[in-house]
Amino acid sequence: MRIRRVAFLVAMSLSISHAAIAGGRVRPFIRVAQRVTQSADATAHFTCELRPFTGSLLHCYGPDAIRAAYGIQPLLSAGFDGRGETIVIIEAFGSPTAAADLALFDSIFGVPAPPSFQQIRMPGSLPFDPNDDNQLGWAFETSLDVQWAHAIAPGANIIVVAAVDNQDANILAAQNYAIENRLGHIMSESFGESELDMDSKTLFDNEQSYKRARNGRISVLVSAGDDGATNPGPDGNLKPFRNVSYPASSPYVTSVGGTNLFFGTANHADPNGVYQGEVVWNEENLGIGATGGGISVLFGEPSYQHNALKDATRAMLNGHRGVPDVGYNAGVRGGVIVATTFLGGPAFFLVGGTSAGAPQWAGIVALANQIGGQPLGFLNDRIYHLGRHGELDPTVHDITDGNNSFGGVTGFSGAAGWDPTTGWGTPKQGLVPLLLSSGDDSDDNGGQ
């Protein structure tokens, strides 16, 4: 089973609303922090894009800052925008205003419309209920995923496959539909639950699905989670011990952990600034969340990790799969802007959570697929091969500061090289061509 808590803070009330939690439901990894207002400044679209890094008011980022921070803008400037590629995003419920929300986002930030946007609602879907907090949370998730995959790869087609609801079986049905119908070679999933709450049949069926994705050369990007080194159980309460989220722990996916990004000047955000640094995402002091990451108890150490990681790191893993594989900005302090219209009119929100990372990594893969003229397919073989040989070092921001302790559970710390908070780190300019040139250290058994 999968359980997903939808948690969001809204500036008007500064309260946290939790959707109902029940066994067998998945939750999106999203933190909607506050509504934001537009700016009159010529270099920023919203006031939060120029705020100090410290203080009571949260700073935020638009596409220009994120593209500059992670070395994406030079690729776009060279004409590589993901054209000819399709990013498939798996959601529950979907959003009745996803297309309108994307158009609003594009109009504000000057992003061209995608060549094609499609939302496929699975058979049996009911009309959207704006009074259902669960559906509202997934509508926010859909807007976030669509807009920020598009911000990174504006020339790529986008297809949302919306499950009937967020029950395990229905999410899997949507995923299988995307794989079996070959909708695209890139798939983004920003949801998960403790792997300890997965029943054996659901786990087996999902793993078979991800194996089919790998065999079909589909790159699957999955958010690592928002509750640090633990996860909530079916009762909604955090488990009092370390555990990792599934499907992030699957050895057949690329798991994306979270950071707090600082981009601008030394003291404040600025879309015309420069990269200042990152730390492991942990905003427990704000009552928000921290990046998922840790050691699986269900999956053995894949060959790509076994071959690439240092002896001390492998000793920590003790023969098990380590999570995540890579990192990306996830902080609410330093979140991204998401446009919505499903609340009754145009509105903009500052959003964080590891939900933001998976679709943006999907966008990066779309750029790589376009440049290479063929799908990269499963990423981890390439990434860990490069990490093993030290080639990855110049093309990632290695996040060494911070930890993902959360809810009284001691987590893991950032460290040089791979670690169980942000994986190998966040992208820099030069990563995409390096991925295209890499080989792998995989075996013939799916890397396990």
DOVO-222823 format. One record per residue (C-alpha): residue in three letters; residue number from 1; x, y, z. Coordinates in steps of 0.001 Angstrom, whole numbers, plus 500000, padded with zeros to 6 digits. Example, Ala and Ser with C-alpha at 12.3 -4.5 7.8 and 13.67 -1.06 7.14 Angstrom:
BEGIN
   code   pos        u        v        w
    ALA     1   512300   495500   507800
    SER     2   513670   498940   507140
//
This chain:
BEGIN
   code   pos        u        v        w
    MET     1   500000   500000   500000
    ARG     2   501020   503593   499581
    ILE     3   500029   506476   501833
    ARG     4   500562   510118   500985
    ARG     5   499906   512988   503274
    VAL     6   499057   516224   501538
    ALA     7   500450   519019   503681
    PHE     8   500393   522666   502866
    LEU     9   500697   526026   504577
    VAL    10   498836   529038   503245
    ALA    11   500022   532520   504144
    MET    12   496574   533901   504854
    SER    13   496033   531590   507820
    LEU    14   499535   530198   508385
    SER    15   497892   526908   509265
    ILE    16   498712   523386   508180
    SER    17   495969   521350   506569
    HIS    18   496290   517594   506373
    ALA    19   494237   515532   503995
    ALA    20   492737   512318   505230
    ILE    21   495172   509437   505382
    ALA    22   494123   505879   504780
    GLY    23   495852   502636   504011
    GLY    24   496659   502082   500360
    ARG    25   496893   505740   499400
    VAL    26   499933   507571   498120
    ARG    27   500792   511144   499031
    PRO    28   502506   513792   496933
    PHE    29   505761   515244   498245
    ILE    30   504836   518900   498083
    ARG    31   504961   521804   500500
    VAL    32   502839   524795   499417
    ALA    33   504202   527499   501634
    GLN    34   502427   530732   500894
    ARG    35   500685   532859   498341
    VAL    36   502988   535424   496778
    THR    37   502533   538809   495131
    GLN    38   503991   540174   491943
    SER    39   506870   542618   491883
    ALA    40   507339   545905   490070
    ASP    41   511088   545303   489833
    ALA    42   512294   544906   486262
    THR    43   514486   541923   487117
    ALA    44   512022   539945   489233
    HIS    45   508434   538928   488707
    PHE    46   507625   538438   492398
    THR    47   508720   540250   495534
    CYS    48   510037   537033   497062
    GLU    49   512611   536718   494246
    LEU    50   514610   539553   495853
    ARG    51   514228   538789   499550
    PRO    52   517068   538155   502026
    PHE    53   518079   534575   502679
    THR    54   517324   535053   506372
    GLY    55   514406   536631   508195
    SER    56   510711   535967   508604
    LEU    57   509843   536381   504916
    LEU    58   510649   533521   502566
    HIS    59   512625   534017   499371
    CYS    60   511762   532237   496129
    TYR    61   512996   531436   492633
    GLY    62   511619   531640   489116
    PRO    63   512922   529792   486054
    ASP    64   515792   532204   485344
    ALA    65   517417   531622   488729
    ILE    66   516992   527849   488674
    ARG    67   518280   527525   485121
    ALA    68   521353   529585   486011
    ALA    69   521999   527761   489281
    TYR    70   522061   524344   487637
    GLY    71   523790   525144   484335
    ILE    72   520672   524703   482215
    GLN    73   520521   528120   480560
    PRO    74   523556   527555   478288
    LEU    75   521829   524493   476813
    LEU    76   518621   526440   476186
    SER    77   520614   529296   474653
    ALA    78   522259   526804   472302
    GLY    79   518840   525713   471071
    PHE    80   518453   522556   473130
    ASP    81   515039   522769   474764
    GLY    82   513867   519142   474765
    ARG    83   512109   519388   471418
    GLY    84   511013   516013   470093
    GLU    85   510926   514503   473599
    THR    86   507898   513722   475762
    ILE    87   507849   513950   479550
    VAL    88   505189   511738   481141
    ILE    89   504034   512768   484603
    ILE    90   502093   510312   486761
    GLU    91   499554   511949   489076
    ALA    92   496413   511101   491020
    PHE    93   493169   512897   490097
    GLY    94   495030   515421   487924
    SER    95   493784   518983   487659
    PRO    96   490912   520438   485618
    THR    97   492912   523640   485131
    ALA    98   496388   522205   484425
    ALA    99   496510   523681   480907
    ALA   100   495252   527086   482059
    ASP   101   497691   527060   484982
    LEU   102   500577   526310   482624
    ALA   103   499514   529099   480262
    LEU   104   499428   531542   483192
    PHE   105   502882   530426   484347
    ASP   106   504251   530821   480828
    SER   107   502743   534281   480406
    ILE   108   504345   535552   483608
    PHE   109   507811   534118   483047
    GLY   110   507967   534441   479260
    VAL   111   508236   530707   478638
    PRO   112   506954   529508   475248
    ALA   113   504044   527082   475315
    PRO   114   504966   523410   474907
    PRO   115   504455   521899   471448
    SER   116   501833   519641   473020
    PHE   117   500197   519304   476422
    GLN   118   497798   516450   477155
    GLN   119   496100   515194   480282
    ILE   120   494854   511608   480184
    ARG   121   492344   510728   482885
    MET   122   492112   507022   483522
    PRO   123   488760   505255   483000
    GLY   124   486500   505588   486024
    SER   125   487694   509050   487005
    LEU   126   485080   511237   488668
    PRO   127   484641   515000   488254
    PHE   128   487106   517109   490244
    ASP   129   485822   518033   493711
    PRO   130   487265   521396   494857
    ASN   131   486031   520713   498390
    ASP   132   488207   517615   498749
    ASP   133   491549   518505   500358
    ASN   134   493104   515365   498924
    GLN   135   492214   516332   495376
    LEU   136   493298   519941   495965
    GLY   137   496684   518729   497124
    TRP   138   497104   516634   494000
    ALA   139   495954   519546   491829
    PHE   140   498773   521630   493338
    GLU   141   501116   518727   492693
    THR   142   500019   518509   489060
    SER   143   500566   522234   488499
    LEU   144   504003   522103   490117
    ASP   145   505166   519094   488132
    VAL   146   503883   520319   484784
    GLN   147   505133   523883   485103
    TRP   148   508605   523039   486325
    ALA   149   509257   520164   483952
    HIS   150   508272   522652   481250
    ALA   151   510453   525440   482691
    ILE   152   513525   523235   482266
    ALA   153   512584   521716   478897
    PRO   154   510174   524180   477261
    GLY   155   510323   522402   473902
    ALA   156   509293   519000   475224
    ASN   157   505789   517592   474981
    ILE   158   504088   516917   478306
    ILE   159   501562   514199   479066
    VAL   160   499912   513911   482472
    VAL   161   498451   510490   483181
    ALA   162   495964   511044   486005
    ALA   163   495006   507999   488066
    VAL   164   491412   507619   489247
    ASP   165   492626   508372   492783
    ASN   166   495708   507880   494913
    GLN   167   495082   504245   495796
    ASP   168   498054   501984   495077
    ALA   169   496365   499910   492405
    ASN   170   495099   502950   490512
    ILE   171   498451   504735   490572
    LEU   172   500057   501558   489236
    ALA   173   497388   501304   486521
    ALA   174   498238   504835   485358
    GLN   175   501954   504020   485390
    ASN   176   501443   500817   483431
    TYR   177   499266   502658   480919
    ALA   178   502098   505119   480259
    ILE   179   504691   502352   479883
    GLU   180   502612   499965   477779
    ASN   181   501463   502709   475421
    ARG   182   504995   504072   475069
    LEU   183   503894   507613   475746
    GLY   184   507436   508871   476279
    HIS   185   510966   507953   477342
    ILE   186   510917   510080   480503
    MET   187   508617   509557   483480
    SER   188   508341   511718   486601
    GLU   189   506729   510621   489877
    SER   190   506569   512946   492883
    PHE   191   504990   510639   495429
    GLY   192   505807   507810   497819
    GLU   193   505212   506036   501125
    SER   194   507250   504094   503595
    GLU   195   508521   500950   501956
    LEU   196   507638   499161   505198
    ASP   197   503944   499694   504454
    MET   198   504069   498034   501053
    ASP   199   502344   494671   500802
    SER   200   504271   492010   498896
    LYS   201   501978   491836   495866
    THR   202   501895   495620   495366
    LEU   203   505657   495746   495697
    PHE   204   506143   492900   493216
    ASP   205   503753   494417   490682
    ASN   206   505436   497809   490915
    GLU   207   508899   496331   490504
    GLN   208   507756   494448   487416
    SER   209   506413   497725   486064
    TYR   210   509701   499554   486653
    LYS   211   511613   496695   485038
    ARG   212   509444   497123   481943
    ALA   213   510215   500834   482004
    ARG   214   513912   500110   482148
    ASN   215   513691   497598   479307
    GLY   216   511805   500231   477307
    ARG   217   514630   502755   477862
    ILE   218   512413   504976   480000
    SER   219   514185   507191   482537
    VAL   220   512105   507204   485752
    LEU   221   512662   510083   488190
    VAL   222   511133   509774   491680
    SER   223   511069   512214   494610
    ALA   224   512784   510944   497764
    GLY   225   510243   512228   500314
    ASP   226   509674   515139   502678
    ASP   227   509900   513596   506155
    GLY   228   513640   513253   506533
    ALA   229   515000   509854   507452
    THR   230   511540   508552   508336
    ASN   231   508002   508439   506929
    PRO   232   504479   508410   508340
    GLY   233   502634   505146   508765
    PRO   234   499006   504415   507877
    ASP   235   497887   506317   510979
    GLY   236   499564   509491   509715
    ASN   237   502153   509559   512501
    LEU   238   505859   509453   511777
    LYS   239   507526   506133   512408
    PRO   240   509993   506499   515312
    PHE   241   512876   504930   513391
    ARG   242   514696   505268   510096
    ASN   243   512924   504108   506947
    VAL   244   512882   505166   503316
    SER   245   510140   505919   500842
    TYR   246   508989   503734   497980
    PRO   247   509149   503960   494963
    ALA   248   512248   506080   495592
    SER   249   513962   502999   497034
    SER   250   513359   500893   493936
    PRO   251   516703   500023   492312
    TYR   252   515093   500668   488913
    VAL   253   514431   504385   489429
    THR   254   516538   507499   489918
    SER   255   515652   509000   493281
    VAL   256   515888   512772   493790
    GLY   257   516698   514178   497227
    GLY   258   516377   517794   498325
    THR   259   518533   520827   499093
    ASN   260   518155   524393   500252
    LEU   261   519507   526439   497345
    PHE   262   521035   529905   497753
    PHE   263   521178   531811   494473
    GLY   264   521625   535573   494115
    THR   265   524031   537718   496102
    ALA   266   525760   536746   499305
    ASN   267   522777   538003   501300
    HIS   268   519613   537794   499222
    ALA   269   517944   536146   496283
    ASP   270   518300   537777   492873
    PRO   271   517422   536221   489496
    ASN   272   520445   538009   488017
    GLY   273   522778   536699   490709
    VAL   274   525061   533685   490903
    TYR   275   525142   530348   492680
    GLN   276   526020   530848   496351
    GLY   277   525736   527305   497681
    GLU   278   523433   524572   498943
    VAL   279   522846   522526   502066
    VAL   280   520826   519396   502745
    TRP   281   517162   520417   502842
    ASN   282   515972   520440   506433
    GLU   283   513314   522916   507545
    GLU   284   512046   521131   510617
    ASN   285   512635   524394   512486
    LEU   286   509910   525934   510300
    GLY   287   507606   522978   510857
    ILE   288   507847   522026   507198
    GLY   289   509984   519042   506278
    ALA   290   513349   517602   505307
    THR   291   514643   515532   502430
    GLY   292   514021   511833   502407
    GLY   293   517016   509566   502246
    GLY   294   518531   506563   503920
    ILE   295   518965   502826   503531
    SER   296   516402   500397   502186
    VAL   297   515569   497246   504120
    LEU   298   513746   495676   501178
    PHE   299   516288   495962   498376
    GLY   300   519826   494726   498160
    GLU   301   522679   496920   497047
    PRO   302   522445   497331   493256
    SER   303   525575   496597   491273
    TYR   304   525874   500238   490247
    GLN   305   526198   501246   493919
    HIS   306   528335   498254   494851
    ASN   307   530834   499112   492129
    ALA   308   530967   502870   492672
    LEU   309   530787   503736   496365
    LYS   310   533651   504041   498817
    ASP   311   534298   501204   501238
    ALA   312   533124   503230   504235
    THR   313   529896   504158   502448
    ARG   314   529283   500572   501406
    ALA   315   529857   499472   504976
    MET   316   527136   501903   506056
    LEU   317   524756   500478   503446
    ASN   318   525564   496951   504674
    GLY   319   524500   495348   501416
    HIS   320   521341   497415   500903
    ARG   321   520119   500020   498417
    GLY   322   520978   503599   499392
    VAL   323   518616   506498   498639
    PRO   324   518654   509011   496896
    ASP   325   520781   509035   493753
    VAL   326   520898   512790   493011
    GLY   327   519674   516057   494516
    TYR   328   517819   519237   493581
    ASN   329   516392   522329   495242
    ALA   330   513469   521453   497541
    GLY   331   513404   524090   500248
    VAL   332   510336   526142   501000
    ARG   333   512772   528841   502040
    GLY   334   513950   529244   498476
    GLY   335   510994   527505   496869
    VAL   336   509690   527894   493335
    ILE   337   506643   529755   492045
    VAL   338   503589   527803   490896
    ALA   339   500609   529361   489100
    THR   340   497076   528163   489808
    THR   341   493576   528987   488637
    PHE   342   491555   526189   490261
    LEU   343   490961   528194   493443
    GLY   344   488656   530620   491664
    GLY   345   491088   532917   489845
    PRO   346   494762   533486   489043
    ALA   347   496980   532925   492079
    PHE   348   500669   532259   492639
    PHE   349   502229   530188   495396
    LEU   350   505710   529572   496730
    VAL   351   506190   525798   496732
    GLY   352   508831   523424   498057
    GLY   353   509353   519736   498715
    THR   354   511183   517021   496834
    SER   355   508204   517047   494456
    ALA   356   509960   519948   492750
    GLY   357   513094   517974   491933
    ALA   358   511819   514936   490034
    PRO   359   510047   516864   487227
    GLN   360   512994   519227   486818
    TRP   361   515414   516330   486535
    ALA   362   512977   514918   483976
    GLY   363   513398   518157   482049
    ILE   364   517177   517776   482153
    VAL   365   516864   514263   480753
    ALA   366   514683   515632   477937
    LEU   367   517484   518035   476989
    ALA   368   520005   515181   477044
    ASN   369   517800   512924   474934
    GLN   370   517400   515657   472341
    ILE   371   521116   516367   472182
    GLY   372   522037   512688   472023
    GLY   373   519351   511822   469502
    GLN   374   518227   508813   471532
    PRO   375   516889   508094   475025
    LEU   376   519368   507853   477882
    GLY   377   517167   505211   479483
    PHE   378   518050   504094   482995
    LEU   379   520219   506837   484473
    ASN   380   521817   505221   487487
    ASP   381   524226   503040   485542
    ARG   382   525618   506152   483894
    ILE   383   525615   508350   487005
    TYR   384   527339   505843   489273
    HIS   385   529842   504897   486570
    LEU   386   530856   508546   486340
    GLY   387   530954   508843   490115
    ARG   388   533135   505767   490421
    HIS   389   535754   507197   488100
    GLY   390   535676   510721   489541
    GLU   391   534353   512186   486296
    LEU   392   531173   513424   487943
    ASP   393   532976   515781   490327
    PRO   394   533314   518852   488054
    THR   395   529697   518649   486878
    VAL   396   527763   518451   490162
    HIS   397   527419   520566   493268
    ASP   398   528526   518144   495985
    ILE   399   526339   518872   499027
    THR   400   528327   518243   502187
    ASP   401   526564   520386   504818
    GLY   402   523403   519524   506734
    ASN   403   521434   516414   507629
    ASN   404   517951   514931   507304
    SER   405   517197   514243   510960
    PHE   406   513480   514812   511456
    GLY   407   510676   514098   513896
    GLY   408   513044   512851   516575
    VAL   409   514667   510348   514206
    THR   410   518401   510813   513690
    GLY   411   519095   510947   509998
    PHE   412   522133   511085   507758
    SER   413   524587   513873   506992
    GLY   414   525822   515340   503759
    ALA   415   529309   514145   502830
    ALA   416   531829   514297   500019
    GLY   417   530774   512126   497100
    TRP   418   527564   510102   497367
    ASP   419   525571   510304   500594
    PRO   420   522029   509267   501673
    THR   421   520609   512800   501672
    THR   422   521336   514275   498226
    GLY   423   523027   511381   496434
    TRP   424   525820   512584   494179
    GLY   425   524557   516185   494384
    THR   426   522846   518700   492138
    PRO   427   523585   519415   488450
    LYS   428   526122   521870   487068
    GLN   429   526900   522992   483564
    GLY   430   528626   520137   481755
    LEU   431   526620   517311   483303
    VAL   432   524423   516672   480272
    PRO   433   527243   516126   477746
    LEU   434   529035   514008   480322
    LEU   435   525981   511780   480745
    LEU   436   525849   511367   476984
    SER   437   529475   510251   476844
    SER   438   529367   507810   479749
    GLY   439   529329   504058   479777
    ASP   440   528108   502006   482730
    ASP   441   529101   499354   485235
    SER   442   525846   497416   485116
    ASP   443   525427   493678   484823
    ASP   444   522774   491823   482862
    ASN   445   520402   491463   485810
    GLY   446   518913   494919   485989
    GLY   447   521819   496337   487979
    GLN   448   521065   494233   491062
//
